[in-house]
Amino acid sequence: MNRPSMGPGRFGAARGLMLILIGLLIAGCSSATREGRGSEVRLTVENNLIPPTTLSVFAIPEVGSRRLVGVVRPGETTTLAFSGRTAESYRFAAETTTGREIVSNTITLAPGSSAIWDVSANIAVPAAGR
């Protein structure tokens, strides 16, 4: 029995369509990644408390609920990131392992911006040029 021939043209067209679809998928993922990075707000936390203690760090937007941003070990300076969609006023809270809570001053940050929080002095400031 002879089977009908499915010439190279049919497979070539299917392969070409598949490559186009893969290319579009990769391009979409790439732009989503760039967009995600631009919506991050970065917070550098200087955990210089005496006595040394681990901190759980929270972002508290002016509107909305507080959210855990990360943990900073004793004596370390760590940069944490969280999503921010628009320019917004934030306070930051650090909770020690003994339950003590330290709450920063209010600062306004936009997506893609950064701030530095010296926990011992309890001063949060926007980071210049970052």
The first five atom37 places (N, CA, C, CB, O) and aatype in JSON, in Angstrom:
{
  "aatype": [12, 2, 1, 14, 15, 12, 7, 14, 7, 1, 13, 7, 0, 0, 1, 7, 10, 12, 10, 9, 10, 9, 7, 10, 10, 9, 0, 7, 4, 15, 15, 0, 16, 1, 6, 7, 1, 7, 15, 6, 19, 1, 10, 16, 19, 6, 2, 2, 10, 9, 14, 14, 16, 16, 10, 15, 19, 13, 0, 9, 14, 6, 19, 7, 15, 1, 1, 10, 19, 7, 19, 19, 1, 14, 7, 6, 16, 16, 16, 10, 0, 13, 15, 7, 1, 16, 0, 6, 15, 18, 1, 13, 0, 0, 6, 16, 16, 16, 7, 1, 6, 9, 19, 15, 2, 16, 9, 16, 10, 0, 14, 7, 15, 15, 0, 9, 17, 3, 19, 15, 0, 2, 9, 0, 19, 14, 0, 0, 7, 1],
  "atom_mask": [
    [1, 1, 1, 1, 1],
    [1, 1, 1, 1, 1],
    [1, 1, 1, 1, 1],
    [1, 1, 1, 1, 1],
    [1, 1, 1, 1, 1],
    [1, 1, 1, 1, 1],
    [1, 1, 1, 0, 1],
    [1, 1, 1, 1, 1],
    [1, 1, 1, 0, 1],
    [1, 1, 1, 1, 1],
    [1, 1, 1, 1, 1],
    [1, 1, 1, 0, 1],
    [1, 1, 1, 1, 1],
    [1, 1, 1, 1, 1],
    [1, 1, 1, 1, 1],
    [1, 1, 1, 0, 1],
    [1, 1, 1, 1, 1],
    [1, 1, 1, 1, 1],
    [1, 1, 1, 1, 1],
    [1, 1, 1, 1, 1],
    [1, 1, 1, 1, 1],
    [1, 1, 1, 1, 1],
    [1, 1, 1, 0, 1],
    [1, 1, 1, 1, 1],
    [1, 1, 1, 1, 1],
    [1, 1, 1, 1, 1],
    [1, 1, 1, 1, 1],
    [1, 1, 1, 0, 1],
    [1, 1, 1, 1, 1],
    [1, 1, 1, 1, 1],
    [1, 1, 1, 1, 1],
    [1, 1, 1, 1, 1],
    [1, 1, 1, 1, 1],
    [1, 1, 1, 1, 1],
    [1, 1, 1, 1, 1],
    [1, 1, 1, 0, 1],
    [1, 1, 1, 1, 1],
    [1, 1, 1, 0, 1],
    [1, 1, 1, 1, 1],
    [1, 1, 1, 1, 1],
    [1, 1, 1, 1, 1],
    [1, 1, 1, 1, 1],
    [1, 1, 1, 1, 1],
    [1, 1, 1, 1, 1],
    [1, 1, 1, 1, 1],
    [1, 1, 1, 1, 1],
    [1, 1, 1, 1, 1],
    [1, 1, 1, 1, 1],
    [1, 1, 1, 1, 1],
    [1, 1, 1, 1, 1],
    [1, 1, 1, 1, 1],
    [1, 1, 1, 1, 1],
    [1, 1, 1, 1, 1],
    [1, 1, 1, 1, 1],
    [1, 1, 1, 1, 1],
    [1, 1, 1, 1, 1],
    [1, 1, 1, 1, 1],
    [1, 1, 1, 1, 1],
    [1, 1, 1, 1, 1],
    [1, 1, 1, 1, 1],
    [1, 1, 1, 1, 1],
    [1, 1, 1, 1, 1],
    [1, 1, 1, 1, 1],
    [1, 1, 1, 0, 1],
    [1, 1, 1, 1, 1],
    [1, 1, 1, 1, 1],
    [1, 1, 1, 1, 1],
    [1, 1, 1, 1, 1],
    [1, 1, 1, 1, 1],
    [1, 1, 1, 0, 1],
    [1, 1, 1, 1, 1],
    [1, 1, 1, 1, 1],
    [1, 1, 1, 1, 1],
    [1, 1, 1, 1, 1],
    [1, 1, 1, 0, 1],
    [1, 1, 1, 1, 1],
    [1, 1, 1, 1, 1],
    [1, 1, 1, 1, 1],
    [1, 1, 1, 1, 1],
    [1, 1, 1, 1, 1],
    [1, 1, 1, 1, 1],
    [1, 1, 1, 1, 1],
    [1, 1, 1, 1, 1],
    [1, 1, 1, 0, 1],
    [1, 1, 1, 1, 1],
    [1, 1, 1, 1, 1],
    [1, 1, 1, 1, 1],
    [1, 1, 1, 1, 1],
    [1, 1, 1, 1, 1],
    [1, 1, 1, 1, 1],
    [1, 1, 1, 1, 1],
    [1, 1, 1, 1, 1],
    [1, 1, 1, 1, 1],
    [1, 1, 1, 1, 1],
    [1, 1, 1, 1, 1],
    [1, 1, 1, 1, 1],
    [1, 1, 1, 1, 1],
    [1, 1, 1, 1, 1],
    [1, 1, 1, 0, 1],
    [1, 1, 1, 1, 1],
    [1, 1, 1, 1, 1],
    [1, 1, 1, 1, 1],
    [1, 1, 1, 1, 1],
    [1, 1, 1, 1, 1],
    [1, 1, 1, 1, 1],
    [1, 1, 1, 1, 1],
    [1, 1, 1, 1, 1],
    [1, 1, 1, 1, 1],
    [1, 1, 1, 1, 1],
    [1, 1, 1, 1, 1],
    [1, 1, 1, 1, 1],
    [1, 1, 1, 0, 1],
    [1, 1, 1, 1, 1],
    [1, 1, 1, 1, 1],
    [1, 1, 1, 1, 1],
    [1, 1, 1, 1, 1],
    [1, 1, 1, 1, 1],
    [1, 1, 1, 1, 1],
    [1, 1, 1, 1, 1],
    [1, 1, 1, 1, 1],
    [1, 1, 1, 1, 1],
    [1, 1, 1, 1, 1],
    [1, 1, 1, 1, 1],
    [1, 1, 1, 1, 1],
    [1, 1, 1, 1, 1],
    [1, 1, 1, 1, 1],
    [1, 1, 1, 1, 1],
    [1, 1, 1, 1, 1],
    [1, 1, 1, 0, 1],
    [1, 1, 1, 1, 1]
  ],
  "atom_positions": [
    [[0.81, -1.18, 0.0], [0.0, 0.0, 0.0], [0.86, 1.24, 0.0], [-0.92, -0.01, 1.17], [1.86, 1.35, 0.71]],
    [[0.46, 2.14, -0.78], [1.15, 3.42, -0.83], [0.43, 4.44, 0.03], [1.25, 3.92, -2.28], [-0.78, 4.63, -0.07]],
    [[1.2, 5.09, 0.88], [0.64, 6.18, 1.68], [0.75, 7.48, 0.91], [1.35, 6.3, 3.06], [1.67, 7.67, 0.12]],
    [[-0.21, 8.38, 1.14], [-0.07, 9.68, 0.48], [1.16, 10.4, 1.04], [-1.35, 10.54, 0.67], [1.44, 10.35, 2.24]],
    [[1.86, 11.05, 0.18], [3.07, 11.74, 0.58], [2.73, 13.07, 1.25], [3.98, 11.98, -0.64], [1.91, 13.85, 0.76]],
    [[3.38, 13.3, 2.39], [3.25, 14.59, 3.05], [4.57, 15.29, 2.82], [2.9, 14.46, 4.59], [5.48, 15.19, 3.64]],
    [[4.68, 15.98, 1.75], [5.93, 16.58, 1.31], [6.57, 17.48, 2.35], [0.0, 0.0, 0.0], [5.94, 17.85, 3.34]],
    [[7.82, 17.82, 2.13], [8.56, 18.63, 3.08], [7.93, 20.0, 3.28], [9.97, 18.78, 2.61], [8.17, 20.65, 4.3]],
    [[7.12, 20.45, 2.34], [6.49, 21.75, 2.46], [5.55, 21.84, 3.67], [0.0, 0.0, 0.0], [5.51, 22.86, 4.35]],
    [[4.81, 20.78, 3.94], [3.86, 20.8, 5.07], [4.61, 20.82, 6.4], [2.93, 19.57, 5.01], [4.24, 21.57, 7.31]],
    [[5.65, 20.01, 6.51], [6.42, 20.0, 7.76], [7.18, 21.31, 7.93], [7.41, 18.81, 7.79], [7.3, 21.81, 9.05]],
    [[7.69, 21.85, 6.86], [8.43, 23.12, 6.91], [7.53, 24.25, 7.4], [0.0, 0.0, 0.0], [7.96, 25.08, 8.19]],
    [[6.29, 24.29, 6.93], [5.34, 25.33, 7.34], [4.99, 25.18, 8.82], [4.05, 25.27, 6.47], [4.93, 26.16, 9.55]],
    [[4.77, 23.95, 9.25], [4.45, 23.71, 10.67], [5.62, 24.09, 11.56], [4.07, 22.25, 10.9], [5.45, 24.68, 12.62]],
    [[6.82, 23.73, 11.12], [8.02, 24.07, 11.89], [8.19, 25.58, 11.96], [9.27, 23.41, 11.25], [8.53, 26.12, 13.02]],
    [[7.96, 26.27, 10.86], [8.08, 27.73, 10.83], [7.08, 28.39, 11.77], [0.0, 0.0, 0.0], [7.41, 29.33, 12.49]],
    [[5.84, 27.88, 11.75], [4.81, 28.41, 12.64], [5.19, 28.18, 14.1], [3.45, 27.77, 12.35], [5.0, 29.06, 14.95]],
    [[5.72, 27.01, 14.39], [6.14, 26.69, 15.76], [7.25, 27.64, 16.22], [6.63, 25.23, 15.85], [7.22, 28.13, 17.35]],
    [[8.24, 27.91, 15.35], [9.33, 28.82, 15.7], [8.81, 30.23, 15.96], [10.38, 28.84, 14.59], [9.29, 30.91, 16.86]],
    [[7.85, 30.67, 15.16], [7.27, 32.0, 15.37], [6.57, 32.06, 16.73], [6.28, 32.35, 14.24], [6.74, 33.03, 17.47]],
    [[5.8, 31.05, 17.06], [5.09, 31.01, 18.34], [6.06, 31.0, 19.52], [4.18, 29.79, 18.41], [5.83, 31.69, 20.51]],
    [[7.13, 30.24, 19.42], [8.14, 30.2, 20.49], [8.79, 31.56, 20.63], [9.21, 29.11, 20.19], [9.01, 32.03, 21.75]],
    [[9.11, 32.21, 19.52], [9.7, 33.55, 19.55], [8.8, 34.55, 20.24], [0.0, 0.0, 0.0], [9.26, 35.36, 21.05]],
    [[7.5, 34.52, 19.93], [6.55, 35.43, 20.57], [6.44, 35.16, 22.07], [5.17, 35.3, 19.92], [6.35, 36.09, 22.87]],
    [[6.45, 33.89, 22.44], [6.37, 33.53, 23.84], [7.59, 34.05, 24.61], [6.25, 32.01, 23.99], [7.44, 34.59, 25.7]],
    [[8.77, 33.88, 24.04], [10.0, 34.35, 24.68], [9.98, 35.88, 24.8], [11.25, 33.89, 23.89], [10.36, 36.42, 25.84]],
    [[9.56, 36.57, 23.76], [9.51, 38.03, 23.79], [8.53, 38.51, 24.85], [9.1, 38.6, 22.41], [8.81, 39.49, 25.55]],
    [[7.4, 37.84, 24.99], [6.42, 38.21, 26.02], [6.96, 38.03, 27.41], [0.0, 0.0, 0.0], [6.75, 38.88, 28.27]],
    [[7.66, 36.94, 27.66], [8.24, 36.69, 28.98], [9.32, 37.72, 29.29], [8.83, 35.27, 29.06], [9.44, 38.18, 30.43]],
    [[10.1, 38.08, 28.29], [11.18, 39.04, 28.49], [10.62, 40.4, 28.86], [12.03, 39.15, 27.23], [11.16, 41.05, 29.76]],
    [[9.56, 40.86, 28.2], [9.01, 42.18, 28.52], [8.34, 42.15, 29.88], [8.01, 42.63, 27.45], [8.37, 43.15, 30.59]],
    [[7.73, 41.05, 30.27], [7.12, 40.95, 31.6], [8.18, 41.03, 32.68], [6.32, 39.65, 31.73], [7.94, 41.62, 33.73]],
    [[9.35, 40.44, 32.44], [10.43, 40.5, 33.41], [10.94, 41.92, 33.58], [11.58, 39.57, 33.0], [11.16, 42.37, 34.7]],
    [[11.13, 42.63, 32.48], [11.58, 44.03, 32.57], [10.56, 44.87, 33.29], [11.85, 44.61, 31.17], [10.92, 45.71, 34.12]],
    [[9.27, 44.66, 33.0], [8.22, 45.42, 33.63], [8.19, 45.13, 35.12], [6.87, 45.1, 33.0], [7.99, 46.05, 35.92]],
    [[8.38, 43.88, 35.51], [8.37, 43.51, 36.92], [9.47, 44.19, 37.69], [0.0, 0.0, 0.0], [9.26, 44.64, 38.81]],
    [[10.67, 44.28, 37.1], [11.79, 44.94, 37.77], [11.5, 46.41, 37.99], [13.07, 44.76, 36.97], [11.86, 46.97, 39.02]],
    [[10.85, 47.06, 37.02], [10.56, 48.47, 37.12], [9.53, 48.79, 38.18], [0.0, 0.0, 0.0], [9.46, 49.93, 38.63]],
    [[8.73, 47.82, 38.58], [7.7, 48.07, 39.57], [8.18, 47.77, 40.99], [6.47, 47.25, 39.26], [7.4, 47.89, 41.94]],
    [[9.43, 47.39, 41.14], [9.96, 47.1, 42.48], [10.4, 48.36, 43.19], [11.14, 46.13, 42.38], [10.9, 49.3, 42.58]],
    [[10.2, 48.36, 44.49], [10.77, 49.38, 45.37], [11.81, 48.64, 46.21], [9.66, 50.1, 46.28], [11.52, 47.59, 46.77]],
    [[13.02, 49.19, 46.3], [14.08, 48.54, 47.05], [14.33, 49.29, 48.35], [15.37, 48.46, 46.22], [14.34, 50.52, 48.39]],
    [[14.53, 48.52, 49.41], [14.79, 49.08, 50.73], [16.06, 48.45, 51.29], [13.58, 48.86, 51.7], [16.12, 47.23, 51.49]],
    [[17.07, 49.27, 51.53], [18.29, 48.79, 52.15], [18.16, 49.03, 53.65], [19.57, 49.51, 51.56], [18.03, 50.17, 54.1]],
    [[18.21, 47.94, 54.41], [18.02, 48.0, 55.86], [19.36, 47.78, 56.55], [16.98, 46.94, 56.34], [20.02, 46.76, 56.35]],
    [[19.76, 48.77, 57.36], [20.98, 48.66, 58.16], [20.56, 48.2, 59.56], [21.77, 50.03, 58.21], [20.07, 49.0, 60.37]],
    [[20.75, 46.91, 59.83], [20.38, 46.35, 61.14], [21.57, 46.5, 62.09], [19.96, 44.84, 61.01], [22.39, 45.6, 62.24]],
    [[21.64, 47.66, 62.71], [22.76, 47.98, 63.59], [22.3, 48.15, 65.04], [23.46, 49.26, 63.11], [22.87, 48.94, 65.79]],
    [[21.28, 47.4, 65.42], [20.75, 47.51, 66.78], [21.7, 46.91, 67.81], [19.39, 46.82, 66.87], [22.43, 45.96, 67.53]],
    [[21.67, 47.49, 69.0], [22.41, 46.97, 70.15], [21.38, 46.68, 71.24], [23.54, 47.98, 70.65], [20.65, 47.6, 71.6]],
    [[21.28, 45.5, 71.77], [22.0, 44.28, 71.4], [21.55, 43.78, 70.03], [21.78, 43.18, 72.47], [20.42, 44.04, 69.6]],
    [[22.43, 43.06, 69.34], [22.11, 42.54, 68.01], [20.91, 41.6, 68.04], [23.32, 41.81, 67.42], [20.77, 40.79, 68.94]],
    [[20.05, 41.74, 67.03], [18.86, 40.89, 66.93], [18.42, 40.78, 65.48], [17.72, 41.45, 67.8], [18.66, 41.68, 64.67]],
    [[17.77, 39.68, 65.15], [17.2, 39.49, 63.82], [15.94, 40.34, 63.71], [16.88, 37.99, 63.55], [15.18, 40.47, 64.67]],
    [[15.72, 40.93, 62.52], [14.56, 41.77, 62.29], [13.67, 41.2, 61.19], [14.99, 43.19, 61.92], [14.16, 40.76, 60.15]],
    [[12.37, 41.21, 61.44], [11.39, 40.97, 60.38], [10.96, 42.35, 59.92], [10.14, 40.09, 60.87], [10.52, 43.16, 60.74]],
    [[11.09, 42.63, 58.63], [10.84, 43.98, 58.11], [9.55, 44.0, 57.3], [12.03, 44.47, 57.24], [9.3, 43.13, 56.46]],
    [[8.72, 45.01, 57.58], [7.42, 45.16, 56.94], [7.34, 46.52, 56.25], [6.28, 45.0, 57.96], [7.88, 47.51, 56.76]],
    [[6.67, 46.58, 55.09], [6.34, 47.84, 54.43], [4.89, 48.15, 54.8], [6.54, 47.76, 52.86], [4.02, 47.29, 54.73]],
    [[4.65, 49.41, 55.18], [3.3, 49.83, 55.57], [2.9, 50.99, 54.65], [3.24, 50.24, 57.09], [3.3, 52.13, 54.89]],
    [[2.12, 50.71, 53.6], [1.69, 51.79, 52.71], [0.65, 52.67, 53.4], [1.12, 51.22, 51.39], [-0.02, 52.25, 54.34]],
    [[0.54, 53.91, 52.92], [-0.44, 54.83, 53.5], [-1.85, 54.26, 53.36], [-0.36, 56.21, 52.82], [-2.68, 54.41, 54.26]],
    [[-2.11, 53.6, 52.23], [-3.39, 52.95, 52.0], [-3.12, 51.48, 51.76], [-4.17, 53.6, 50.8], [-2.34, 51.13, 50.87]],
    [[-3.74, 50.62, 52.53], [-3.53, 49.19, 52.37], [-2.95, 48.58, 53.63], [0.0, 0.0, 0.0], [-2.78, 49.26, 54.64]],
    [[-2.66, 47.31, 53.55], [-2.19, 46.61, 54.74], [-0.67, 46.41, 54.71], [-2.88, 45.26, 54.87], [-0.05, 46.42, 53.65]],
    [[-0.12, 46.23, 55.88], [1.33, 46.01, 55.98], [1.67, 44.65, 55.4], [1.81, 46.12, 57.45], [0.87, 43.71, 55.47]],
    [[2.86, 44.56, 54.83], [3.28, 43.28, 54.25], [4.73, 43.01, 54.59], [3.07, 43.28, 52.71], [5.56, 43.91, 54.63]],
    [[5.0, 41.76, 54.83], [6.36, 41.33, 55.14], [7.23, 41.5, 53.9], [6.39, 39.85, 55.63], [6.88, 41.03, 52.82]],
    [[8.37, 42.19, 54.07], [9.29, 42.42, 52.97], [10.46, 41.45, 53.05], [9.79, 43.88, 52.98], [10.96, 40.99, 52.02]],
    [[10.91, 41.12, 54.28], [12.01, 40.19, 54.42], [12.57, 40.19, 55.83], [0.0, 0.0, 0.0], [12.02, 40.82, 56.74]],
    [[13.66, 39.47, 55.99], [14.31, 39.3, 57.29], [15.76, 39.77, 57.15], [14.23, 37.81, 57.79], [16.43, 39.48, 56.16]],
    [[16.23, 40.49, 58.17], [17.61, 40.98, 58.17], [18.29, 40.45, 59.43], [17.67, 42.55, 58.11], [17.8, 40.64, 60.54]],
    [[19.41, 39.8, 59.25], [20.15, 39.2, 60.36], [20.89, 40.26, 61.17], [21.14, 38.15, 59.85], [21.12, 41.37, 60.67]],
    [[21.26, 39.95, 62.41], [21.94, 40.92, 63.27], [23.24, 41.44, 62.64], [22.24, 40.28, 64.61], [24.04, 40.67, 62.11]],
    [[23.43, 42.76, 62.71], [24.66, 43.38, 62.24], [24.81, 43.44, 60.73], [0.0, 0.0, 0.0], [25.87, 43.86, 60.24]],
    [[23.8, 43.04, 59.97], [23.91, 43.03, 58.5], [23.16, 44.19, 57.87], [23.37, 41.71, 57.95], [22.23, 44.75, 58.45]],
    [[23.6, 44.55, 56.68], [22.89, 45.51, 55.83], [22.4, 44.72, 54.64], [23.81, 46.72, 55.4], [23.19, 44.13, 53.9]],
    [[21.09, 44.7, 54.44], [20.47, 43.88, 53.42], [19.52, 44.72, 52.57], [19.72, 42.69, 54.05], [18.81, 45.56, 53.1]],
    [[19.52, 44.48, 51.26], [18.57, 45.15, 50.38], [17.41, 44.21, 50.09], [19.25, 45.61, 49.06], [17.6, 43.09, 49.61]],
    [[16.22, 44.68, 50.41], [14.99, 43.93, 50.2], [14.19, 44.61, 49.1], [14.16, 43.81, 51.52], [14.41, 45.8, 48.83]],
    [[13.28, 43.91, 48.46], [12.47, 44.49, 47.4], [11.02, 44.08, 47.58], [12.99, 44.07, 46.02], [10.72, 42.98, 48.03]],
    [[10.13, 44.99, 47.21], [8.71, 44.69, 47.21], [8.06, 45.43, 46.04], [8.04, 45.09, 48.56], [8.63, 46.39, 45.52]],
    [[6.88, 44.99, 45.63], [6.24, 45.59, 44.47], [5.54, 46.89, 44.85], [5.24, 44.61, 43.83], [4.94, 47.01, 45.92]],
    [[5.64, 47.84, 43.95], [4.95, 49.12, 44.1], [4.45, 49.55, 42.74], [0.0, 0.0, 0.0], [5.22, 49.59, 41.78]],
    [[3.19, 49.89, 42.64], [2.6, 50.21, 41.33], [2.58, 51.72, 41.05], [1.19, 49.66, 41.26], [2.64, 52.12, 39.89]],
    [[2.49, 52.54, 42.08], [2.48, 53.99, 41.9], [3.31, 54.62, 43.0], [1.02, 54.55, 41.93], [3.72, 53.95, 43.95]],
    [[3.57, 55.91, 42.87], [4.26, 56.63, 43.94], [3.36, 56.58, 45.17], [4.61, 58.12, 43.53], [2.16, 56.87, 45.09]],
    [[3.93, 56.21, 46.3], [3.12, 56.01, 47.51], [3.96, 56.33, 48.74], [2.58, 54.56, 47.58], [5.18, 56.2, 48.74]],
    [[3.27, 56.76, 49.79], [3.94, 57.01, 51.07], [3.99, 55.72, 51.87], [3.21, 58.13, 51.86], [3.0, 55.0, 51.99]],
    [[5.18, 55.46, 52.43], [5.39, 54.24, 53.21], [6.02, 54.58, 54.56], [6.29, 53.24, 52.44], [6.74, 55.57, 54.7]],
    [[5.73, 53.74, 55.53], [6.52, 53.62, 56.74], [7.02, 52.19, 56.75], [5.69, 53.99, 58.06], [6.43, 51.31, 56.11]],
    [[8.1, 51.96, 57.45], [8.63, 50.6, 57.56], [8.63, 50.22, 59.03], [10.07, 50.5, 56.95], [8.87, 51.05, 59.91]],
    [[8.36, 48.95, 59.29], [8.36, 48.45, 60.66], [9.34, 47.28, 60.74], [6.93, 48.01, 61.1], [9.41, 46.43, 59.86]],
    [[10.09, 47.27, 61.83], [11.01, 46.16, 62.1], [10.58, 45.54, 63.42], [12.52, 46.64, 62.15], [10.45, 46.22, 64.43]],
    [[10.38, 44.24, 63.39], [10.0, 43.52, 64.6], [11.17, 42.64, 65.02], [8.71, 42.66, 64.38], [11.69, 41.85, 64.23]],
    [[11.59, 42.8, 66.29], [12.72, 42.02, 66.79], [12.23, 40.64, 67.23], [13.43, 42.75, 67.96], [11.03, 40.39, 67.3]],
    [[13.17, 39.77, 67.53], [12.81, 38.42, 67.98], [12.14, 38.44, 69.35], [14.05, 37.53, 68.03], [11.48, 37.48, 69.73]],
    [[12.31, 39.54, 70.09], [11.66, 39.65, 71.41], [10.3, 40.34, 71.32], [12.56, 40.42, 72.39], [9.63, 40.52, 72.34]],
    [[9.88, 40.73, 70.1], [8.57, 41.34, 69.92], [8.57, 42.86, 69.91], [0.0, 0.0, 0.0], [7.52, 43.47, 69.7]],
    [[9.71, 43.49, 70.12], [9.8, 44.95, 70.06], [9.58, 45.4, 68.62], [11.19, 45.45, 70.59], [10.07, 44.76, 67.68]],
    [[8.84, 46.49, 68.44], [8.59, 46.99, 67.1], [9.14, 48.4, 66.96], [7.09, 46.96, 66.78], [8.91, 49.26, 67.81]],
    [[9.85, 48.63, 65.86], [10.41, 49.94, 65.55], [9.75, 50.38, 64.25], [12.0, 49.9, 65.43], [9.78, 49.64, 63.27]],
    [[9.15, 51.59, 64.23], [8.45, 52.08, 63.06], [9.13, 53.34, 62.56], [6.95, 52.34, 63.37], [9.37, 54.27, 63.33]],
    [[9.44, 53.37, 61.27], [10.17, 54.49, 60.67], [9.27, 55.7, 60.43], [10.81, 54.06, 59.35], [8.05, 55.64, 60.61]],
    [[9.92, 56.78, 60.02], [9.22, 57.95, 59.52], [8.58, 57.6, 58.18], [10.18, 59.16, 59.38], [8.88, 56.56, 57.59]],
    [[7.7, 58.47, 57.7], [7.02, 58.25, 56.41], [7.85, 58.85, 55.29], [5.6, 58.86, 56.43], [8.32, 59.99, 55.39]],
    [[8.02, 58.08, 54.2], [8.68, 58.61, 53.0], [7.87, 58.18, 51.78], [10.17, 58.1, 52.89], [7.16, 57.17, 51.81]],
    [[7.99, 58.96, 50.7], [7.28, 58.65, 49.46], [8.25, 58.03, 48.48], [6.62, 59.92, 48.85], [9.33, 58.56, 48.22]],
    [[7.84, 56.87, 47.95], [8.69, 56.13, 46.99], [7.86, 55.75, 45.77], [9.29, 54.86, 47.65], [6.67, 55.44, 45.88]],
    [[8.5, 55.79, 44.61], [7.86, 55.4, 43.36], [8.44, 54.07, 42.91], [8.04, 56.49, 42.27], [9.53, 53.69, 43.35]],
    [[7.74, 53.34, 42.03], [8.3, 52.11, 41.48], [9.65, 52.38, 40.85], [7.34, 51.48, 40.45], [9.83, 53.38, 40.15]],
    [[10.6, 51.5, 41.11], [11.95, 51.64, 40.58], [12.87, 52.46, 41.47], [0.0, 0.0, 0.0], [14.06, 52.6, 41.18]],
    [[12.34, 53.0, 42.57], [13.17, 53.81, 43.46], [13.69, 52.97, 44.63], [12.38, 55.02, 43.99], [13.3, 51.82, 44.81]],
    [[14.57, 53.59, 45.41], [15.19, 52.9, 46.54], [15.19, 53.8, 47.77], [16.63, 52.48, 46.2], [15.08, 55.02, 47.67]],
    [[15.31, 53.16, 48.92], [15.41, 53.89, 50.19], [16.41, 53.18, 51.08], [14.02, 54.0, 50.88], [16.71, 52.0, 50.9]],
    [[16.92, 53.92, 52.05], [17.83, 53.36, 53.05], [17.22, 53.62, 54.41], [19.27, 53.99, 52.94], [16.77, 54.73, 54.7]],
    [[17.21, 52.59, 55.25], [16.68, 52.73, 56.61], [17.74, 52.32, 57.6], [15.39, 51.88, 56.8], [18.12, 51.15, 57.68]],
    [[18.23, 53.29, 58.37], [19.15, 53.04, 59.48], [18.25, 52.76, 60.68], [20.15, 54.28, 59.74], [17.66, 53.68, 61.25]],
    [[18.16, 51.5, 61.08], [17.2, 51.1, 62.11], [17.58, 51.66, 63.48], [17.1, 49.58, 62.18], [16.7, 52.07, 64.24]],
    [[18.86, 51.69, 63.81], [19.29, 52.19, 65.12], [18.93, 53.67, 65.29], [20.8, 52.0, 65.29], [18.42, 54.06, 66.34]],
    [[19.18, 54.48, 64.27], [18.82, 55.9, 64.31], [17.34, 56.1, 63.97], [19.71, 56.71, 63.34], [16.78, 57.17, 64.2]],
    [[16.73, 55.07, 63.41], [15.34, 55.06, 62.96], [15.04, 56.2, 62.0], [14.41, 55.15, 64.16], [14.11, 56.98, 62.18]],
    [[15.87, 56.28, 60.95], [15.68, 57.27, 59.9], [15.67, 56.57, 58.55], [16.79, 58.36, 59.94], [16.63, 55.88, 58.19]],
    [[14.58, 56.74, 57.81], [14.45, 56.21, 56.45], [14.51, 57.39, 55.48], [13.12, 55.39, 56.27], [13.81, 58.38, 55.66]],
    [[15.35, 57.27, 54.45], [15.49, 58.34, 53.45], [15.52, 57.73, 52.05], [16.77, 59.17, 53.7], [16.01, 56.61, 51.87]],
    [[14.99, 58.45, 51.06], [15.13, 57.98, 49.69], [16.61, 57.93, 49.33], [14.35, 58.9, 48.7], [17.38, 58.8, 49.72]],
    [[17.01, 56.92, 48.58], [18.4, 56.78, 48.16], [18.62, 57.63, 46.91], [18.77, 55.29, 47.89], [17.9, 57.47, 45.92]],
    [[19.58, 58.5, 46.94], [19.87, 59.38, 45.8], [20.49, 58.6, 44.67], [20.79, 60.51, 46.22], [21.41, 57.81, 44.88]],
    [[19.98, 58.82, 43.46], [20.58, 58.23, 42.26], [20.45, 56.73, 42.14], [0.0, 0.0, 0.0], [21.23, 56.13, 41.41]],
    [[19.52, 56.11, 42.81], [19.36, 54.66, 42.69], [18.03, 54.31, 42.1], [19.51, 53.98, 44.03], [17.72, 53.14, 41.92]]
  ]
}
